[in-house]
């Protein structure tokens, strides 16, 4: 037994290193080497503020890394997971032309090409093969940019990491690109126990049987050995292996050599290694992400302390943009927990992650707790930092200085995306599809430690989008803190279906106070007691028949061809093939009923979806082909659970209700249960609508908690 728990901090460091590297490289992605050098010299710190972009943005390197890795969980943590399984995961979590990938077109974007192969029934690994797509397509960079989580789940086990990495890479790539991914994954898995970079570079080659690839690695290493300046090595890469030497838009070889150069020439300096990767040009965010992950593992959390503080600005935050919209707003701790669970399950061990959403259980972690910029002139927040006691307790320390009448100390966490980014057209050239992480009807609970005799008052607050898509703040009743531990809670009031953008904590005092409190945990979970959307015109008074988008509509993630607000009801959903979905909610939603009034038009089937984790793993309850049926969608298979004859009529309004409670599934029409069955395959997930080859209008949408939580 490996005792995987001993590697948990290094797994977290690898996740941190990945996202830090991506955020360092992202602002100059696509820039020429000359432009980077002229404008910045070297990229030692984040340059997003210089290029007009937010720091935390959706990125294929991050979304793909943590989304495709979910295949391991979705397939029972099978140590022999196949390329076919991972290809199915692509189809479940990707929304065509919108999430994760660069949608550059067939035979232009390698990943888009592979997706189209998968969509058309070609299974992995053939979907990414040289035979099918040609060598230039198959040997682009994407194989290695998505590979890190597979290595993180196999600490000290390079053989299994290499096998999983090859399976994952082969969904979209082949040849030398797959070899590069395997090489990196094997080195990352070994880096948990072997810290010498030269030894890693040597040992990693034993997992790659490709003389041409080995020759490239040795040539690069020899260049690094005889040069003291990384720019000289970079010049050699450009002259011998630049983009002009290979077909395709983003060849693996050029970028892989930059990754290796950065690791070698950066030595044991995390910041320097990322600087080299970012300052060299080419695919800067991809390269710095791989460099950051490997050095995060190898150098551990202390490695981030060797230069500028690269953790503070990031505050653990990241987006994982998939069809599972409620999991989009994430952080490095949450993703580490998933990887740690997988690593433990693969070794037959138990993980030890807390149940609470925010528990700050890793050194330095703040899990997205940031200063709130609302009423910033009155803000006297003095600091946000991780808190640790020798007893093993963690928390987030919130400090204030000069707290008194008329001022406040306020922090918050994001629970949705900013729909009004200031001074920008959007957050990135990758779309942000997202459902809120927090809904009306859920209960928020905070465990707080106040160390002083004199303490401020504590108020929960929300920032949400109102009926005119403007931000509004809502405050809970203040609670006077006493010395010691206390538990505070708030059931989120009905906001009419509008999106909650941030959850915050405000501290106030009627007398001067300097001090702190410790937020030990912050949690919200379970299905909302009741979450309701009314008619579109009620939620957006300015709605017209030509309105195609609203803030509340964006709380749903749709893979249906058309998903719009409807002027006379709430939603219009249309899809030209089977399995058009629109869902909202999170993986906290387990036992609930979902209700809506549907007007059926000409379609093969339509109804409600529940416990959706992605858009090809869910339960459906539909009226179709003269019957009412409940089914389980499992990748491409639609597995019947129960059905009965039901003579429904087109253009008539039916009130449909789908209840999932434990393993009991029940489908009601106009208040009468017409069919029920049992299935225990899926335990939790979001709710919404499903349409097969046609269109429906949906009037209202209500989710209500039922029964008890799954244990």
C-alpha positions as CSV (number, residue, x, y, z in Angstrom):
1,X,0.0,0.0,0.0
2,X,1.3,3.4,-0.9
3,X,-0.4,5.5,1.7
4,X,-1.5,8.0,-0.9
5,X,-2.6,10.6,1.7
6,X,1.1,11.5,2.2
7,X,1.1,12.9,-1.3
8,X,-1.9,15.1,-0.9
9,X,0.0,18.4,-0.5
10,X,2.0,17.6,-3.6
11,X,-1.1,16.8,-5.6
12,X,-2.5,20.2,-4.5
13,X,0.8,21.8,-5.5
14,X,0.6,20.2,-8.9
15,X,-3.0,21.6,-9.4
16,X,-1.8,25.0,-8.3
17,X,1.2,24.9,-10.6
18,X,-1.0,24.0,-13.5
19,X,-3.4,26.9,-13.1
20,X,-0.7,29.4,-12.2
21,X,1.3,28.5,-15.3
22,X,-1.8,28.8,-17.5
23,X,-2.7,32.2,-16.0
24,X,0.9,33.5,-16.5
25,X,1.0,32.4,-20.1
26,X,-2.5,33.2,-21.2
27,X,-2.3,37.0,-21.8
28,X,0.5,36.5,-24.3
29,X,-0.7,33.3,-26.0
30,X,-0.3,33.8,-29.7
31,X,2.2,36.6,-29.4
32,X,5.5,36.4,-31.2
33,X,8.7,36.0,-29.3
34,X,9.8,39.4,-30.5
35,X,6.6,41.2,-29.4
36,X,6.8,39.6,-25.9
37,X,10.5,40.6,-25.6
38,X,9.8,44.2,-26.8
39,X,6.8,44.8,-24.6
40,X,7.7,42.9,-21.4
41,X,11.2,41.6,-21.6
42,X,10.4,38.6,-19.5
43,X,7.1,37.3,-18.1
44,X,7.8,37.0,-14.4
45,X,4.3,37.9,-13.2
46,X,0.7,38.1,-14.5
47,X,0.2,40.5,-17.4
48,X,-3.5,40.3,-17.8
49,X,-3.9,43.8,-16.5
50,X,-1.6,45.0,-19.3
51,X,-3.5,43.2,-22.0
52,X,-7.0,44.1,-20.9
53,X,-8.2,40.6,-19.8
54,X,-9.3,39.3,-16.5
55,X,-6.8,37.0,-14.6
56,X,-9.3,34.2,-14.0
57,X,-10.6,33.1,-17.4
58,X,-11.9,29.9,-19.0
59,X,-9.1,28.1,-20.7
60,X,-8.9,24.8,-22.6
61,X,-5.8,23.7,-20.8
62,X,-7.7,23.9,-17.4
63,X,-11.2,22.8,-18.5
64,X,-9.9,19.9,-20.6
65,X,-7.4,18.7,-17.9
66,X,-10.0,18.5,-15.1
67,X,-13.1,17.6,-17.2
68,X,-11.7,14.7,-19.2
69,X,-10.2,13.2,-16.1
70,X,-13.7,12.8,-14.7
71,X,-13.9,9.7,-16.9
72,X,-12.1,7.9,-14.1
73,X,-14.9,8.7,-11.6
74,X,-17.7,8.1,-14.1
75,X,-16.3,4.7,-15.0
76,X,-15.9,3.4,-11.4
77,X,-12.2,4.3,-11.0
78,X,-11.3,1.5,-13.3
79,X,-7.4,1.1,-13.3
80,X,-7.7,-0.3,-16.8
81,X,-9.8,2.6,-18.2
82,X,-9.9,2.5,-22.0
83,X,-9.5,5.2,-24.6
84,X,-13.2,4.4,-25.6
85,X,-14.3,5.3,-22.1
86,X,-12.4,8.6,-22.2
87,X,-13.9,9.4,-25.6
88,X,-17.4,8.9,-24.2
89,X,-16.5,11.4,-21.5
90,X,-15.6,13.9,-24.2
91,X,-19.1,13.5,-25.7
92,X,-20.7,13.8,-22.3
93,X,-19.1,17.0,-21.1
94,X,-18.4,18.9,-24.4
95,X,-21.0,21.1,-25.9
96,X,-20.3,21.3,-29.6
97,X,-18.8,24.6,-30.8
98,X,-18.9,26.0,-27.2
99,X,-17.0,24.3,-24.4
100,X,-13.4,23.3,-23.8
101,X,-12.0,22.9,-27.3
102,X,-10.6,25.3,-29.9
103,X,-13.4,24.9,-32.5
104,X,-11.3,25.6,-35.5
105,X,-13.0,23.2,-37.9
106,X,-12.6,19.7,-39.4
107,X,-8.9,19.1,-40.3
108,X,-7.9,22.4,-38.9
109,X,-8.3,21.9,-35.2
110,X,-7.1,18.5,-34.0
111,X,-9.5,18.3,-31.1
112,X,-12.5,19.6,-33.1
113,X,-11.7,16.9,-35.7
114,X,-11.5,14.2,-33.0
115,X,-14.8,15.4,-31.5
116,X,-16.5,15.1,-34.9
117,X,-15.1,11.6,-35.3
118,X,-16.5,10.6,-31.9
119,X,-19.9,12.3,-32.6
120,X,-20.2,10.3,-35.9
121,X,-19.7,7.0,-34.1
122,X,-15.9,6.5,-34.6
123,X,-14.6,5.2,-31.3
124,X,-11.3,6.1,-29.6
125,X,-8.4,5.5,-30.3
126,X,-9.3,5.5,-34.0
127,X,-10.9,9.0,-33.5
128,X,-7.4,10.5,-33.0
129,X,-5.4,8.3,-35.3
130,X,-2.9,9.2,-37.9
131,X,-4.6,6.7,-40.2
132,X,-7.9,8.6,-40.0
133,X,-6.8,12.2,-39.6
134,X,-3.3,12.4,-41.1
135,X,0.0,13.0,-39.4
136,X,-0.1,16.8,-39.3
137,X,-3.5,16.7,-37.4
138,X,-2.5,13.9,-35.1
139,X,0.8,15.4,-33.9
140,X,-0.3,18.8,-32.6
141,X,0.1,20.0,-29.0
142,X,-3.3,19.0,-27.5
143,X,-2.2,15.5,-26.3
144,X,0.1,16.9,-23.6
145,X,-1.9,19.9,-22.5
146,X,-4.8,17.8,-21.1
147,X,-2.6,15.1,-19.5
148,X,-1.6,16.3,-16.0
149,X,-4.6,15.1,-13.9
150,X,-3.9,11.5,-15.0
151,X,-0.4,11.7,-13.6
152,X,-1.6,13.5,-10.4
153,X,-3.9,10.5,-9.8
154,X,-0.9,8.1,-9.9
155,X,1.7,9.5,-7.5
156,X,4.8,7.3,-7.6
157,X,3.2,5.0,-10.2
158,X,4.7,6.1,-13.6
159,X,3.7,2.9,-15.4
160,X,0.0,3.3,-14.7
161,X,0.2,7.1,-15.3
162,X,1.8,6.3,-18.7
163,X,-0.9,3.8,-19.7
164,X,-3.7,6.1,-18.7
165,X,-2.0,9.1,-20.4
166,X,-1.7,7.2,-23.7
167,X,-5.3,6.1,-23.6
168,X,-6.4,9.7,-22.9
169,X,-4.0,11.2,-25.6
170,X,-5.2,8.7,-28.2
171,X,-8.7,10.1,-28.2
172,X,-7.5,13.0,-30.2
173,X,-3.8,12.5,-31.0
174,X,-1.3,9.9,-32.2
175,X,2.3,9.4,-33.0
176,X,4.9,11.6,-31.5
177,X,2.3,13.8,-29.8
178,X,1.0,10.8,-27.8
179,X,4.6,9.9,-26.9
180,X,5.2,13.4,-25.6
181,X,2.1,13.2,-23.4
182,X,3.2,9.9,-22.0
183,X,6.7,11.2,-21.3
184,X,5.4,14.2,-19.3
185,X,2.9,12.0,-17.4
186,X,5.5,9.5,-16.4
187,X,7.8,12.2,-15.2
188,X,5.1,13.9,-13.2
189,X,4.1,10.6,-11.6
190,X,7.7,10.0,-10.7
191,X,8.2,13.6,-9.4
192,X,6.3,12.7,-6.3
193,X,9.2,10.6,-5.1
194,X,12.1,11.6,-7.4
195,X,13.1,15.3,-7.2
196,X,16.2,15.4,-9.5
197,X,15.2,16.8,-12.9
198,X,17.9,15.0,-14.8
199,X,16.9,11.6,-13.3
200,X,13.3,12.3,-14.3
201,X,14.3,13.1,-17.8
202,X,16.3,9.9,-18.1
203,X,13.7,7.6,-16.4
204,X,10.8,9.1,-18.4
205,X,12.2,7.8,-21.6
206,X,11.8,4.2,-20.5
207,X,8.0,4.7,-21.0
208,X,8.4,5.9,-24.6
209,X,9.4,3.5,-27.4
210,X,10.1,6.0,-30.2
211,X,13.7,6.6,-31.4
212,X,12.7,9.9,-33.1
213,X,11.2,11.3,-29.9
214,X,14.2,10.1,-27.8
215,X,16.5,11.9,-30.3
216,X,14.7,15.1,-29.9
217,X,14.9,14.9,-26.1
218,X,18.6,14.2,-26.1
219,X,19.3,17.0,-28.6
220,X,17.5,19.5,-26.4
221,X,19.3,18.3,-23.3
222,X,22.7,18.7,-25.0
223,X,21.8,22.2,-26.0
224,X,20.8,23.1,-22.5
225,X,24.1,21.6,-21.1
226,X,26.3,23.8,-23.2
227,X,24.4,27.1,-22.8
228,X,24.0,29.3,-19.8
229,X,21.2,31.5,-21.4
230,X,17.8,30.0,-22.1
231,X,17.4,32.5,-25.1
232,X,20.3,30.7,-26.9
233,X,18.4,27.4,-26.5
234,X,15.2,29.0,-27.6
235,X,17.0,30.3,-30.7
236,X,18.1,26.8,-31.5
237,X,14.5,25.5,-31.1
238,X,13.3,28.2,-33.5
239,X,15.9,27.5,-36.1
240,X,15.7,23.7,-36.0
241,X,12.2,23.0,-34.8
242,X,10.1,26.1,-35.1
243,X,6.5,26.2,-36.3
244,X,7.7,26.6,-39.9
245,X,9.4,23.2,-39.7
246,X,6.2,21.3,-39.1
247,X,2.7,21.3,-40.6
248,X,-0.4,22.3,-38.7
249,X,-1.2,25.3,-36.5
250,X,0.3,24.3,-33.2
251,X,2.8,21.4,-33.6
252,X,3.7,19.4,-30.5
253,X,7.5,19.2,-31.1
254,X,8.2,22.9,-30.9
255,X,6.2,23.3,-27.7
256,X,7.4,20.2,-26.1
257,X,11.0,21.3,-26.5
258,X,10.1,24.6,-24.8
259,X,8.6,22.7,-21.9
260,X,11.8,20.6,-21.5
261,X,14.0,23.7,-21.9
262,X,12.0,25.5,-19.2
263,X,12.3,22.7,-16.8
264,X,16.0,22.3,-17.3
265,X,17.1,25.9,-17.5
266,X,14.7,27.0,-14.7
267,X,16.4,24.6,-12.2
268,X,14.6,24.4,-8.9
269,X,13.1,27.9,-9.3
270,X,9.4,27.6,-10.0
271,X,8.9,31.2,-11.1
272,X,11.9,31.1,-13.4
273,X,10.8,27.9,-15.2
274,X,7.4,29.4,-15.9
275,X,9.0,32.7,-17.0
276,X,11.0,30.9,-19.6
277,X,8.0,29.0,-20.9
278,X,5.9,32.2,-21.1
279,X,8.7,34.4,-22.5
280,X,9.6,32.0,-25.3
281,X,6.4,32.6,-27.3
282,X,4.5,29.9,-29.2
283,X,1.8,28.2,-27.1
284,X,2.6,30.0,-23.8
285,X,-0.3,29.0,-21.6
286,X,-0.1,25.3,-22.6
287,X,3.6,25.1,-22.0
288,X,3.7,27.1,-18.8
289,X,0.8,24.9,-17.5
290,X,2.7,21.7,-18.1
291,X,5.9,23.2,-16.6
292,X,4.0,24.6,-13.6
293,X,2.3,21.2,-12.9
294,X,5.5,19.1,-13.0
295,X,7.4,21.6,-10.9
296,X,4.5,22.0,-8.5
297,X,4.7,18.3,-7.8
298,X,8.5,18.2,-7.8
299,X,9.2,21.3,-5.6
300,X,6.0,21.0,-3.5
301,X,4.2,23.9,-1.9
302,X,7.5,25.4,-0.6
303,X,8.5,25.9,-4.3
304,X,6.0,28.7,-4.6
305,X,7.9,30.7,-2.0
306,X,11.1,31.1,-3.9
307,X,10.1,34.2,-5.8
308,X,7.1,36.6,-6.2
309,X,3.9,35.5,-4.6
310,X,2.1,33.9,-7.5
311,X,-0.6,32.3,-5.3
312,X,-2.3,35.4,-3.8
313,X,-3.8,36.9,-7.0
314,X,-5.1,33.6,-8.1
315,X,-6.6,32.6,-4.7
316,X,-7.1,29.0,-5.9
317,X,-9.8,30.1,-8.5
318,X,-10.5,28.3,-11.8
319,X,-13.3,27.5,-14.2
320,X,-14.1,24.0,-15.5
321,X,-16.4,24.8,-18.4
322,X,-18.5,21.8,-19.4
323,X,-22.1,20.6,-19.9
324,X,-22.1,20.1,-16.1
325,X,-22.7,23.8,-15.5
326,X,-22.9,23.6,-11.7
327,X,-19.3,22.4,-11.5
328,X,-17.9,25.3,-13.5
329,X,-17.0,27.6,-10.6
330,X,-14.3,25.6,-8.9
331,X,-11.0,26.0,-7.1
332,X,-7.7,24.2,-6.7
333,X,-8.8,22.5,-3.5
334,X,-12.0,21.1,-4.9
335,X,-10.2,19.7,-7.9
336,X,-7.4,18.3,-5.7
337,X,-10.1,16.5,-3.6
338,X,-11.4,14.8,-6.8
339,X,-7.9,13.7,-7.8
340,X,-7.0,12.5,-4.3
341,X,-10.2,10.5,-4.2
342,X,-9.2,8.8,-7.5
343,X,-5.7,8.2,-6.4
344,X,-6.9,6.6,-3.2
345,X,-9.5,4.5,-4.9
346,X,-7.0,3.2,-7.4
347,X,-4.9,2.0,-4.5
348,X,-7.8,0.7,-2.4
349,X,-7.4,3.4,0.2
350,X,-9.7,5.9,1.8
351,X,-9.4,9.6,1.1
352,X,-9.8,12.1,4.0
353,X,-11.3,15.2,2.4
354,X,-13.7,17.3,4.4
355,X,-17.4,17.3,3.5
356,X,-17.8,21.1,3.5
357,X,-17.4,23.0,0.3
358,X,-14.8,25.4,1.7
359,X,-12.6,23.9,4.5
360,X,-9.2,25.4,3.5
361,X,-7.4,22.1,4.4
362,X,-4.2,22.7,2.4
363,X,-1.4,25.0,3.5
364,X,-2.0,28.5,2.0
365,X,-5.4,27.6,0.6
366,X,-8.1,30.3,0.5
367,X,-10.5,28.6,-2.0
368,X,-11.5,31.7,-3.8
369,X,-12.2,34.0,-0.8
370,X,-11.4,37.5,-2.1
371,X,-12.0,41.1,-1.0
372,X,-15.5,42.3,-2.0
373,X,-15.3,45.4,-4.2
374,X,-18.8,46.5,-3.3
375,X,-18.6,49.9,-1.5
376,X,-14.8,49.6,-1.7
377,X,-14.2,53.1,-0.4
378,X,-15.5,52.0,3.0
379,X,-13.6,48.7,3.0
380,X,-11.1,48.2,5.9
381,X,-10.2,44.6,5.2
382,X,-6.5,44.1,6.1
383,X,-5.9,40.6,4.9
384,X,-7.1,37.1,3.8
385,X,-4.8,34.2,4.5
386,X,-4.8,30.5,5.4
387,X,-4.9,29.7,9.1
388,X,-3.5,26.5,10.7
389,X,-3.3,25.2,14.2
390,X,-1.0,22.4,15.5
391,X,-4.2,20.5,16.4
392,X,-4.7,20.0,12.6
393,X,-7.4,22.6,12.2
394,X,-7.4,24.8,9.1
395,X,-9.4,27.9,8.2
396,X,-9.3,31.2,6.4
397,X,-8.2,34.2,8.5
398,X,-10.0,37.4,7.7
399,X,-8.2,40.5,9.3
400,X,-9.5,44.0,9.6
401,X,-7.9,47.3,10.8
402,X,-9.8,50.4,11.8
403,X,-13.2,48.7,11.7
404,X,-15.8,51.2,13.1
405,X,-18.9,53.2,12.3
406,X,-19.4,53.7,8.6
407,X,-16.9,51.2,7.3
408,X,-16.8,47.4,6.9
409,X,-14.6,44.5,6.2
410,X,-16.1,42.3,3.5
411,X,-15.0,39.2,1.6
412,X,-16.8,37.0,-0.9
413,X,-16.6,33.9,-3.1
414,X,-17.9,33.7,-6.6
415,X,-20.9,31.4,-7.2
416,X,-21.5,32.4,-10.8
417,X,-19.8,34.4,-13.6
418,X,-19.8,38.1,-14.0
419,X,-22.3,38.9,-16.8
420,X,-21.1,42.5,-16.9
421,X,-17.3,42.4,-17.2
422,X,-16.0,45.9,-16.9
423,X,-14.5,47.4,-20.0
424,X,-14.4,44.1,-21.9
425,X,-16.6,42.4,-24.4
426,X,-16.2,39.1,-22.6
427,X,-13.9,37.1,-20.4
428,X,-12.1,35.1,-23.0
429,X,-12.3,33.6,-26.5
430,X,-13.5,30.4,-24.8
431,X,-17.2,30.6,-23.9
432,X,-18.2,30.5,-20.2
433,X,-21.2,28.2,-19.9
434,X,-22.1,28.0,-16.2
435,X,-24.9,27.3,-13.8
436,X,-24.8,28.9,-10.4
437,X,-23.1,27.0,-7.5
438,X,-25.7,28.5,-5.1
439,X,-29.5,28.8,-5.4
440,X,-32.5,30.2,-3.6
441,X,-33.8,27.7,-1.1
442,X,-30.4,26.4,-0.1
443,X,-28.9,26.8,3.4
444,X,-25.5,28.4,3.8
445,X,-23.6,27.4,7.0
446,X,-20.4,29.0,8.3
447,X,-18.3,27.8,11.2
448,X,-16.5,30.8,12.7
449,X,-13.9,31.2,15.4
450,X,-13.6,34.7,17.0
451,X,-10.4,34.9,19.0
452,X,-11.0,38.3,20.8
453,X,-13.2,39.4,23.7
454,X,-14.5,42.3,21.5
455,X,-15.8,41.2,18.1
456,X,-17.7,42.7,15.2
457,X,-21.1,41.7,13.9
458,X,-21.3,39.1,11.2
459,X,-23.6,39.4,8.2
460,X,-24.0,37.1,5.2
461,X,-24.8,38.8,2.0
462,X,-25.5,38.0,-1.7
463,X,-24.8,39.9,-4.9
464,X,-27.3,38.8,-7.5
465,X,-28.7,39.9,-10.9
466,X,-32.1,41.5,-10.7
467,X,-34.9,41.5,-13.3
468,X,-33.1,44.2,-15.3
469,X,-29.9,42.1,-15.2
470,X,-28.3,44.6,-12.9
471,X,-26.3,43.7,-9.8
472,X,-28.0,44.0,-6.4
473,X,-26.9,43.2,-2.9
474,X,-29.1,41.5,-0.2
475,X,-27.9,41.3,3.4
476,X,-29.0,38.9,6.1
477,X,-29.6,40.0,9.7
478,X,-26.4,40.8,11.6
479,X,-25.1,38.5,14.3
480,X,-22.9,39.7,17.1
481,X,-19.9,37.4,17.4
482,X,-18.8,36.1,20.8
483,X,-15.4,34.8,21.6
484,X,-14.8,31.2,20.5
485,X,-16.5,28.9,18.0
486,X,-20.0,29.5,16.6
487,X,-22.1,28.2,13.7
488,X,-24.1,30.7,11.6
489,X,-26.6,29.8,8.9
490,X,-28.9,31.5,6.4
491,X,-31.5,29.9,4.1
492,X,-31.2,31.9,0.8
493,X,-34.5,33.7,0.1
494,X,-36.5,33.5,-3.1
495,X,-34.9,35.7,-5.7
496,X,-37.3,34.9,-8.5
497,X,-34.9,32.6,-10.3
498,X,-32.3,35.2,-10.7
499,X,-28.6,34.2,-10.6
500,X,-26.6,34.6,-7.4
501,X,-23.2,36.0,-8.5
502,X,-21.4,36.1,-5.1
503,X,-21.8,35.0,-1.5
504,X,-20.2,37.2,1.0
505,X,-19.5,38.0,4.7
506,X,-19.6,41.5,6.0
507,X,-18.1,42.5,9.3
508,X,-19.1,45.8,11.0
509,X,-18.7,47.4,14.4
510,X,-20.0,50.5,16.3
511,X,-16.6,50.9,18.0
512,X,-13.0,50.9,16.7
513,X,-11.7,47.3,16.3
514,X,-8.5,45.9,15.0
515,X,-8.4,42.1,14.8
516,X,-9.5,39.1,12.9
517,X,-11.9,36.2,12.7
518,X,-11.3,32.7,11.3
519,X,-13.7,31.2,8.8
520,X,-13.2,27.5,9.6
521,X,-15.7,26.2,7.0
522,X,-18.3,27.6,4.6
523,X,-20.8,25.2,3.1
524,X,-24.0,24.9,1.2
525,X,-25.4,21.7,-0.2
526,X,-28.5,19.7,-0.8
527,X,-31.3,20.4,-3.2
528,X,-33.0,23.8,-2.6
529,X,-36.0,23.6,-0.4
530,X,-37.7,25.2,-3.4
531,X,-36.3,26.9,-6.4
532,X,-38.7,28.5,-8.9
533,X,-38.7,30.4,-12.1
534,X,-41.9,32.0,-13.3
535,X,-42.8,33.3,-16.8
536,X,-40.1,35.1,-18.7
537,X,-41.9,38.5,-18.7
538,X,-42.2,38.3,-14.9
539,X,-38.4,37.8,-14.5
540,X,-37.5,40.3,-17.2
541,X,-40.1,43.1,-17.4
542,X,-38.3,44.6,-20.5
543,X,-38.6,41.3,-22.4
544,X,-39.7,41.5,-26.0
545,X,-40.6,38.7,-28.4
546,X,-37.1,39.3,-30.0
547,X,-35.1,38.9,-26.8
548,X,-32.8,35.9,-27.2
549,X,-30.8,36.1,-24.0
550,X,-31.2,37.1,-20.3
551,X,-29.2,36.7,-17.1
552,X,-31.6,34.1,-15.7
553,X,-31.5,32.1,-18.9
554,X,-27.7,31.9,-18.6
555,X,-28.1,29.9,-15.4
556,X,-29.0,27.0,-17.7
557,X,-26.4,25.2,-19.8
558,X,-27.9,24.0,-23.1
559,X,-26.7,21.6,-25.7
560,X,-30.0,21.9,-27.5
561,X,-29.8,23.7,-30.9
562,X,-32.0,26.6,-29.7
563,X,-32.7,27.5,-26.1
564,X,-34.3,30.9,-25.7
565,X,-36.7,32.9,-23.4
566,X,-40.2,32.7,-24.7
567,X,-42.4,35.8,-24.5
568,X,-45.6,34.0,-23.7
569,X,-44.2,31.3,-21.4
570,X,-40.6,30.8,-20.0
571,X,-38.5,28.8,-22.3
572,X,-38.4,27.6,-25.9
573,X,-36.3,24.5,-26.5
574,X,-35.7,23.1,-30.0
575,X,-33.3,20.4,-31.1
576,X,-33.0,18.7,-34.5
577,X,-31.8,15.3,-33.3
578,X,-32.1,13.1,-30.2
579,X,-31.0,14.3,-26.8
580,X,-31.2,18.1,-26.8
581,X,-30.8,19.2,-23.2
582,X,-30.9,22.3,-21.1
583,X,-30.0,21.8,-17.4
584,X,-29.2,23.8,-14.3
585,X,-28.2,22.8,-10.8
586,X,-25.2,21.1,-9.1
587,X,-24.0,17.7,-8.0
588,X,-25.3,18.6,-4.5
589,X,-28.9,18.0,-5.8
590,X,-29.9,14.5,-5.1
591,X,-33.5,13.8,-4.0
592,X,-36.0,16.2,-5.6
593,X,-38.9,16.8,-7.9
594,X,-38.7,19.0,-11.1
595,X,-41.9,20.4,-12.5
596,X,-42.8,22.5,-15.6
597,X,-45.8,22.9,-18.0
598,X,-44.8,21.8,-21.4
599,X,-46.6,22.5,-24.7
600,X,-45.7,19.7,-27.0
601,X,-45.2,20.5,-30.7
602,X,-44.0,18.2,-33.5
603,X,-41.2,16.2,-31.9
604,X,-40.2,12.6,-31.3
605,X,-40.2,13.1,-27.6
606,X,-39.9,15.7,-24.8
607,X,-39.9,16.0,-21.1
608,X,-37.8,16.5,-18.0
609,X,-34.3,15.5,-17.0
610,X,-33.0,14.9,-13.5
611,X,-29.7,13.9,-11.8
612,X,-27.7,15.1,-14.9
613,X,-24.0,14.9,-14.7
614,X,-23.2,16.1,-18.2
615,X,-25.6,15.7,-21.0
616,X,-25.2,12.0,-21.7
617,X,-25.5,10.8,-18.1
618,X,-28.9,11.5,-16.6
619,X,-32.5,10.3,-16.0
620,X,-35.2,11.3,-18.4
621,X,-39.0,11.3,-18.1
622,X,-40.6,12.0,-21.5
623,X,-43.8,11.7,-23.5
624,X,-42.8,9.9,-26.7
625,X,-44.4,7.7,-29.4
626,X,-47.7,7.2,-27.6
627,X,-46.2,6.4,-24.2
628,X,-44.9,8.0,-21.0
629,X,-41.5,6.6,-20.1
630,X,-38.6,6.9,-17.7
631,X,-35.1,6.1,-19.0
632,X,-31.5,6.3,-18.1
633,X,-29.2,7.9,-20.6
634,X,-25.8,6.3,-20.3
635,X,-23.4,7.7,-22.9
636,X,-24.9,6.8,-26.3
637,X,-27.3,4.2,-24.8
638,X,-30.9,5.1,-23.7
639,X,-31.8,2.4,-21.2
640,X,-35.6,2.0,-20.4
641,X,-36.5,2.0,-16.7
642,X,-40.3,1.9,-17.0
643,X,-43.0,2.9,-19.5
644,X,-46.7,2.8,-20.0
645,X,-49.0,3.7,-22.9
646,X,-50.1,7.3,-22.8
647,X,-52.1,9.0,-25.5
648,X,-50.9,12.6,-25.4
649,X,-52.0,15.3,-27.8
650,X,-49.9,17.8,-29.7
651,X,-50.3,21.5,-28.9
652,X,-51.8,20.8,-25.6
653,X,-50.3,22.0,-22.3
654,X,-49.3,19.2,-19.8
655,X,-47.9,19.8,-16.3
656,X,-45.1,17.3,-16.0
657,X,-43.4,16.4,-12.8
658,X,-40.3,14.0,-12.4
659,X,-39.4,12.9,-8.9
660,X,-36.2,11.2,-8.0
661,X,-36.0,9.9,-4.4
662,X,-33.4,7.4,-3.6
663,X,-33.7,4.7,-6.2
664,X,-37.4,5.5,-6.8
665,X,-38.2,7.4,-10.0
666,X,-41.8,8.7,-10.7
667,X,-43.2,10.6,-13.6
668,X,-46.5,12.5,-13.2
669,X,-48.7,14.2,-15.8
670,X,-51.3,16.8,-14.6
671,X,-50.9,15.7,-11.0
672,X,-51.3,12.0,-11.6
673,X,-48.4,9.5,-11.4
674,X,-48.5,7.6,-14.7
675,X,-45.3,5.6,-14.5
676,X,-42.7,4.8,-11.9
677,X,-39.6,2.6,-11.6
678,X,-36.4,2.0,-9.7
679,X,-32.8,2.6,-10.7
680,X,-29.7,3.3,-8.5
681,X,-27.2,4.2,-11.2
682,X,-27.2,8.0,-10.6
683,X,-27.3,9.5,-7.2
684,X,-27.2,13.3,-7.9
685,X,-27.0,16.0,-10.5
686,X,-28.8,18.9,-12.2
687,X,-32.4,19.2,-13.6
688,X,-33.9,20.5,-16.7
689,X,-35.4,19.7,-20.1
690,X,-34.9,17.1,-22.8
691,X,-36.2,17.4,-26.4
692,X,-35.8,14.8,-29.2
693,X,-36.1,16.0,-32.8
694,X,-38.5,18.9,-32.3
695,X,-39.5,21.8,-30.0
696,X,-41.4,22.5,-26.9
697,X,-42.5,25.6,-24.9
698,X,-41.9,25.4,-21.2
699,X,-44.0,27.5,-18.7
700,X,-42.2,27.8,-15.4
701,X,-39.6,25.6,-13.7
702,X,-39.6,24.4,-10.1
703,X,-37.3,22.2,-8.2
704,X,-38.3,21.0,-4.7
705,X,-36.4,18.9,-2.2
706,X,-38.0,15.6,-1.3
707,X,-37.0,12.7,1.0
708,X,-33.7,12.4,2.8
709,X,-30.2,12.9,1.5
710,X,-28.1,10.0,0.2
711,X,-25.7,8.8,2.8
